[in-house]
Amino acid sequence: MPENHKITFRTEVREEDLEIVRSIVSSTGFFYDFEIPVAVELVEERLRLGPASDYYFIFAEVNDKTVAYTCFGPIAGTEGGFDLYWIATHNDFRGRGIGNLLIGETHKVIREMGGRLVIAETSTIEKYAPTRHFYYKLGYTLEAKIDDFYKEGDGKVFFIMRF
């Protein structure tokens, strides 16, 4: 990040995050159209139920503009297992290291919540090669793969980060 840009994180979920999340996820070009409302629904559930939703968010803000976020939560029936449901950076802010800082903050919060492992899932298609590289670069390990999961020719891979 250039020094004239101040990045901050917040965990409070606000009503305006409904449209912010929609905008961020839509801008990436990575997600299917049917996935965008799912991302927004998780924000809605958090607003409605608070912590009882088990969806936690961290928003990255650059000069007070929300440009990226993670959504994660504990995995029921595990001791310290967490799913990383979403990590997305607005396309206008990609390539500036925001995702690295955001996932670092997310890992910190997960550890504070008693987390011992994080599962991140993504697609096997070529379009997602940068996403898979991102997880490898952070120290995640490829744990499993399911061919033709999303549709024929589009498999699912599971990356694990252990603390």
Helices and strands as residue ranges (DSSP letters): E 7-10, H 17-28, G 33-35, H 36-49, G 50-53, E 56-62, E 65-74, E 81-89, G 91-93, H 98-112, E 117-123, G 126-128, H 129-138, E 141-151, E 154-162
